[in-house]
Amino acid sequence: MRVKIPRLFAEDHDINRELPSGLWLDANDRYMTYYCNPVELQAWLEDALFYADLDHWKLAGPDWYREGGRAICASAKRALPHIRAAINANH
């Protein structure tokens, strides 16, 4: 399945942390597009859910949150509908 992931979260997930991401297809200023199997989509979903919990990050790592982490959290939250749509299209 094809999935468009907001670029900041995609770079953190795929490039910085090298988590299962699928085959990179395309990128622009806002999104990176991947072709993923169900296991890779699940990895995207779990990671996005973890980072999208803004309250956790505000309490757990205030320095990280203020110094760029907030943007990654927001990007992960924006990724959730794209990931869920790709998973639902696969069922």
RARA-V270510 format. One line per field, one symbol per residue. psi: psi as a letter, one per 20 degrees, with the letter a starting at -180 (. if undefined). burial: + if it has 9 or more other C-alpha atoms within 8 Angstrom, else -. A space follows every 50 residues. Layout:
psi=???
burial=???
This chain:
psi=qqppppgghgggggggilrpiappgrqahhqppqoqrhghhhgggggggg hinhhghhhhmhggghlhhghgghhghhhghgghggghhi.
burial=+-+++++++++++++-----++-+--+---++++++---++-+++-+++- ++++--++---+-++---++-+++++++++-+++-++----
